[in-house]
Amino acid sequence: METPAELDEASLRGQADVWKYMLGFADSMALRSAVELRIPDIIHSHGRALTLSEIASSFDSASPSPDISCLARIMRLLVRRNIFTAHHDGEDSEKTGLYGLTHSSRWLLHDSELTLAPMVLMDTNPTLMAPWHCFSQSKITMKAILAGYKGGFEDVATLVDVGGGTGSAVAEIVKAYPSIKGINFDLPHVVATAPVYHGVSHVGGDMFDEGSIPNADAIFMKWVMHDWSDSDCVKILKNCRNVIPERTGKVIIVDVILEPNGVGMFDDTGLVFDLLMIAHTSGGKERTESEWTKMLEQAGFPRLKIIKIPALMLIIEAYPV
């Protein structure tokens, strides 16, 4: 008979498996991108491993100027899938990383007698692929936050959910911690449709505008940062820092932390989500722990604490001092 801990682990593993199967199409589309751009052919023609810049410089001149950052993120997933090899010297992998062929990518060479490249292009044709869907796991995530974030809200008198949509997340927190004054903050047209929740007020505004976010003991942001570029996130975070107490305030971020070489049950899904950010946002991305640390420091948060919860996301507590 399974113990409660084993049952929790099995349940979480089941959730991770569903995410993996649901997002499996991203593997196919990343593979299609590599074949369309002829990346295997480019590396093969040089006879050695290449940097991203060398690969991009060999793209068809008729193609738009490549975004090296997006290319790096696609290659990161394909390296994890053993389609390419990667060797990195130093922190800046976009400049120094070398990418080579594997036995798998040699099956993607267009001019090879034995090639699967035409099959990849045919079977991933947009007319044969289902549309990409938006999705949400808000209820699952909130349950995991309230279960795993032990004591995190206990000393908070006023909590602002920045980018909180119609307020369901902050309402769940207030329901669990009735002493908290909850404020749901989002664009005016969004909060105009928000229902009434006990203990929650709705405030319309723009998180990019200085002075727009209400004052609070703590700021809560769930799956907001990954929609925005680093520079946009720094601006949002600076506005958050200005409205919380310097010594006792904190920003509570619920988001993915990438582990490109990790073996955790959600590490694979995080990399796939990063590619979805390319498709669904303009500049958004998932981030590694070092990228989070650097971005938070730039925004005036020199100290952070990472808290694991039973979900795809983690909690990042960021402190002004």
C-alpha positions as CSV (number, residue, x, y, z in Angstrom):
1,M,0.0,0.0,0.0
2,E,1.3,3.4,-0.9
3,T,2.1,5.9,1.8
4,P,0.6,9.4,1.6
5,A,4.0,10.8,0.5
6,E,4.2,8.2,-2.3
7,L,0.6,9.0,-3.4
8,D,1.4,12.8,-3.5
9,E,4.5,12.0,-5.6
10,A,2.6,9.8,-7.9
11,S,-0.1,12.4,-8.3
12,L,2.4,15.1,-9.1
13,R,4.1,12.8,-11.6
14,G,0.8,12.2,-13.3
15,Q,0.3,16.0,-13.6
16,A,3.8,16.3,-15.1
17,D,3.0,13.5,-17.6
18,V,-0.2,15.2,-18.8
19,W,1.7,18.5,-19.3
20,K,4.3,16.6,-21.4
21,Y,1.8,14.9,-23.6
22,M,-0.3,18.1,-24.0
23,L,2.7,20.1,-25.1
24,G,4.3,17.5,-27.2
25,F,3.4,19.4,-30.4
26,A,6.1,22.0,-29.5
27,D,8.8,19.3,-30.1
28,S,7.5,18.8,-33.6
29,M,7.4,22.5,-34.3
30,A,10.9,23.1,-33.0
31,L,12.1,20.2,-35.2
32,R,10.3,21.8,-38.2
33,S,12.0,25.1,-37.5
34,A,15.4,23.5,-37.6
35,V,14.6,21.7,-40.8
36,E,13.1,24.7,-42.5
37,L,16.2,26.8,-41.5
38,R,18.4,23.9,-42.7
39,I,20.4,24.0,-39.5
40,P,21.6,20.4,-39.8
41,D,22.7,21.1,-43.4
42,I,24.6,24.3,-42.3
43,I,26.5,22.5,-39.5
44,H,27.2,19.5,-41.8
45,S,28.5,21.8,-44.6
46,H,31.1,23.3,-42.3
47,G,32.3,20.0,-41.0
48,R,32.4,21.1,-37.4
49,A,30.3,22.4,-34.5
50,L,29.2,26.1,-35.0
51,T,28.2,29.0,-32.8
52,L,24.7,30.4,-33.1
53,S,26.0,33.4,-34.9
54,E,27.8,31.2,-37.5
55,I,24.6,29.2,-38.0
56,A,22.5,32.3,-38.4
57,S,24.9,33.9,-40.8
58,S,24.4,31.0,-43.1
59,F,20.6,31.3,-43.3
60,D,19.1,32.0,-46.7
61,S,19.6,35.7,-47.5
62,A,15.9,35.9,-48.4
63,S,14.9,35.0,-44.8
64,P,14.3,37.7,-42.2
65,S,17.2,38.7,-40.0
66,P,17.2,36.0,-37.3
67,D,16.6,36.6,-33.6
68,I,19.6,34.9,-31.9
69,S,17.9,34.8,-28.6
70,C,14.9,32.9,-30.1
71,L,17.3,30.6,-32.0
72,A,19.1,29.8,-28.7
73,R,15.9,28.8,-27.0
74,I,14.8,26.5,-29.9
75,M,18.3,24.9,-29.9
76,R,18.2,24.5,-26.1
77,L,15.1,22.3,-26.4
78,L,16.5,20.3,-29.4
79,V,19.8,19.7,-27.5
80,R,17.7,18.3,-24.7
81,R,16.0,16.1,-27.2
82,N,19.4,14.9,-28.5
83,I,18.8,16.4,-32.0
84,F,22.0,18.5,-31.6
85,T,25.0,18.5,-29.2
86,A,26.0,21.6,-27.3
87,H,29.3,22.6,-25.7
88,H,29.4,25.8,-23.7
89,D,32.5,27.7,-22.6
90,G,31.5,30.4,-20.2
91,E,28.2,32.0,-19.2
92,D,27.2,33.6,-22.5
93,S,26.2,30.5,-24.5
94,E,24.7,32.7,-27.3
95,K,28.2,33.8,-28.2
96,T,30.4,30.9,-27.2
97,G,28.2,27.8,-27.4
98,L,29.1,25.3,-30.1
99,Y,26.4,23.2,-31.7
100,G,27.0,19.9,-33.5
101,L,25.2,17.1,-35.2
102,T,24.0,13.8,-33.6
103,H,22.9,10.6,-35.2
104,S,19.4,12.0,-35.1
105,S,20.1,15.3,-36.9
106,R,21.9,13.5,-39.6
107,W,18.5,12.1,-40.7
108,L,17.4,15.7,-41.3
109,L,20.0,16.5,-44.0
110,H,18.1,17.6,-47.1
111,D,20.6,16.2,-49.6
112,S,21.3,12.9,-47.9
113,E,20.1,9.8,-49.8
114,L,18.4,8.7,-46.6
115,T,16.6,11.7,-45.1
116,L,13.5,12.3,-43.1
117,A,13.5,16.0,-43.7
118,P,10.6,16.0,-46.3
119,M,8.5,13.9,-43.9
120,V,9.1,16.3,-41.0
121,L,7.9,19.2,-43.2
122,M,4.9,17.3,-44.5
123,D,3.7,16.0,-41.2
124,T,4.1,19.3,-39.4
125,N,2.3,21.3,-42.2
126,P,0.0,23.9,-40.6
127,T,-3.0,22.4,-42.4
128,L,-2.4,19.1,-40.7
129,M,-1.7,20.5,-37.2
130,A,-4.4,21.5,-34.7
131,P,-4.3,25.2,-33.7
132,W,-2.3,26.1,-30.7
133,H,-4.6,26.6,-27.8
134,C,-4.5,28.9,-24.8
135,F,-4.7,27.1,-21.5
136,S,-4.9,27.7,-17.8
137,Q,-4.3,25.7,-14.7
138,S,-5.2,28.4,-12.2
139,K,-7.1,26.3,-9.8
140,I,-4.4,23.6,-9.7
141,T,-1.7,26.3,-9.1
142,M,-3.6,28.2,-6.4
143,K,-4.2,24.9,-4.5
144,A,-0.5,24.2,-4.7
145,I,0.5,27.7,-3.6
146,L,-1.8,27.6,-0.5
147,A,-0.5,24.1,0.3
148,G,3.2,24.7,-0.3
149,Y,3.7,28.4,0.7
150,K,3.6,27.7,4.5
151,G,3.4,31.0,6.4
152,G,4.1,33.1,3.4
153,F,1.0,35.2,3.8
154,E,0.8,35.3,7.6
155,D,2.4,38.6,8.2
156,V,0.7,40.3,5.2
157,A,-2.0,42.9,6.0
158,T,-2.5,44.2,2.5
159,L,-1.8,42.2,-0.7
160,V,-2.0,43.5,-4.2
161,D,-2.3,40.9,-7.1
162,V,-0.7,42.7,-10.0
163,G,-2.0,41.5,-13.3
164,G,-4.6,39.6,-11.3
165,G,-7.3,39.4,-14.1
166,T,-10.7,39.2,-12.6
167,G,-9.4,38.5,-9.0
168,S,-9.9,34.8,-8.5
169,A,-6.4,34.2,-7.3
170,V,-6.3,36.9,-4.6
171,A,-9.8,35.9,-3.6
172,E,-8.6,32.4,-2.9
173,I,-5.7,33.8,-0.8
174,V,-8.1,36.1,1.2
175,K,-10.4,33.1,1.7
176,A,-7.6,31.2,3.3
177,Y,-6.2,34.2,5.2
178,P,-9.3,36.4,6.1
179,S,-7.2,39.0,7.9
180,I,-5.7,40.1,4.6
181,K,-7.0,43.1,2.7
182,G,-6.9,41.9,-0.9
183,I,-6.6,44.2,-3.9
184,N,-6.9,42.9,-7.5
185,F,-5.0,45.2,-9.9
186,D,-5.3,45.0,-13.6
187,L,-6.2,47.1,-16.6
188,P,-9.5,49.0,-16.2
189,H,-11.4,47.1,-18.8
190,V,-10.4,43.8,-17.2
191,V,-11.4,44.7,-13.6
192,A,-14.7,46.2,-14.9
193,T,-15.8,42.6,-15.5
194,A,-14.6,41.2,-12.2
195,P,-17.1,39.7,-9.9
196,V,-17.5,40.7,-6.2
197,Y,-15.3,38.8,-3.8
198,H,-15.5,39.1,0.0
199,G,-12.4,41.0,1.3
200,V,-11.2,41.9,-2.2
201,S,-11.4,45.3,-3.9
202,H,-10.7,45.9,-7.6
203,V,-8.4,48.7,-8.8
204,G,-7.9,49.5,-12.5
205,G,-4.6,50.8,-13.8
206,D,-1.4,50.0,-15.8
207,M,1.5,48.3,-14.0
208,F,3.9,50.1,-16.4
209,D,2.8,53.5,-15.1
210,E,4.7,54.8,-12.1
211,G,2.4,55.3,-9.1
212,S,-0.4,53.3,-10.6
213,I,0.0,50.2,-8.4
214,P,-1.7,50.6,-4.9
215,N,0.5,50.6,-1.8
216,A,0.7,47.2,0.0
217,D,2.7,45.1,2.4
218,A,3.3,42.6,-0.4
219,I,2.8,42.2,-4.2
220,F,1.7,39.0,-5.7
221,M,2.2,38.1,-9.4
222,K,1.3,34.7,-10.8
223,W,2.4,33.9,-14.3
224,V,2.9,37.6,-15.2
225,M,6.6,38.0,-15.6
226,H,7.0,35.4,-18.3
227,D,4.8,37.4,-20.7
228,W,7.4,40.2,-20.8
229,S,10.9,41.0,-21.8
230,D,13.6,41.6,-19.2
231,S,13.5,45.4,-19.6
232,D,9.7,45.4,-19.3
233,C,9.9,43.2,-16.2
234,V,12.5,45.5,-14.6
235,K,10.1,48.4,-15.1
236,I,7.2,46.5,-13.6
237,L,9.3,45.3,-10.6
238,K,10.6,48.8,-9.9
239,N,7.0,50.1,-9.8
240,C,6.3,47.3,-7.3
241,R,9.3,48.1,-5.2
242,N,8.1,51.7,-4.9
243,V,4.8,50.7,-3.2
244,I,6.0,48.2,-0.6
245,P,7.9,48.9,2.7
246,E,11.6,48.8,2.1
247,R,12.5,46.7,5.1
248,T,9.4,44.4,5.5
249,G,7.9,44.4,2.0
250,K,8.3,41.6,-0.5
251,V,7.2,40.7,-4.0
252,I,5.8,37.1,-4.4
253,I,6.4,35.8,-7.9
254,V,4.8,32.5,-9.1
255,D,6.5,31.5,-12.3
256,V,8.6,28.8,-14.0
257,I,12.3,28.5,-13.2
258,L,14.2,26.8,-16.0
259,E,16.6,24.0,-15.4
260,P,17.9,23.2,-18.9
261,N,19.8,20.1,-17.7
262,G,17.5,19.3,-14.9
263,V,15.9,15.9,-14.3
264,G,12.9,17.1,-12.3
265,M,9.5,16.0,-13.3
266,F,8.6,19.5,-14.6
267,D,12.0,20.6,-16.0
268,D,11.1,19.3,-19.5
269,T,7.8,21.2,-19.6
270,G,9.5,24.4,-18.6
271,L,11.6,24.4,-21.7
272,V,8.5,23.7,-23.9
273,F,6.8,26.7,-22.2
274,D,9.7,28.8,-23.1
275,L,9.1,28.1,-26.8
276,L,5.4,28.9,-26.3
277,M,6.4,32.3,-25.1
278,I,8.1,32.9,-28.5
279,A,4.8,32.0,-30.2
280,H,2.4,33.8,-27.9
281,T,4.3,36.9,-26.6
282,S,6.5,39.7,-27.9
283,G,9.7,39.3,-25.9
284,G,8.3,37.1,-23.1
285,K,10.3,34.0,-21.9
286,E,10.9,31.6,-19.1
287,R,14.0,32.2,-17.1
288,T,16.7,30.3,-15.3
289,E,17.6,31.0,-11.7
290,S,20.6,33.1,-12.7
291,E,18.4,35.1,-15.1
292,W,15.8,35.7,-12.4
293,T,18.6,36.8,-10.0
294,K,20.1,39.2,-12.5
295,M,16.8,40.8,-13.5
296,L,15.6,41.2,-9.9
297,E,18.9,42.8,-8.9
298,Q,18.5,45.3,-11.7
299,A,15.0,46.1,-10.4
300,G,16.3,46.8,-6.8
301,F,15.8,43.3,-5.2
302,P,19.2,42.1,-4.1
303,R,17.8,39.2,-2.1
304,L,15.5,36.3,-3.1
305,K,14.2,33.1,-1.8
306,I,13.0,30.2,-3.9
307,I,10.2,28.0,-2.6
308,K,9.2,24.8,-4.3
309,I,5.5,23.9,-4.5
310,P,3.7,20.9,-5.9
311,A,3.2,22.4,-9.4
312,L,4.9,23.4,-12.6
313,M,5.8,26.8,-11.1
314,L,7.8,27.8,-8.1
315,I,7.5,30.8,-5.7
316,I,10.2,33.5,-5.8
317,E,10.2,35.8,-2.8
318,A,12.0,39.0,-3.7
319,Y,13.1,41.5,-1.0
320,P,14.2,45.2,-1.4
321,V,16.9,44.8,1.2
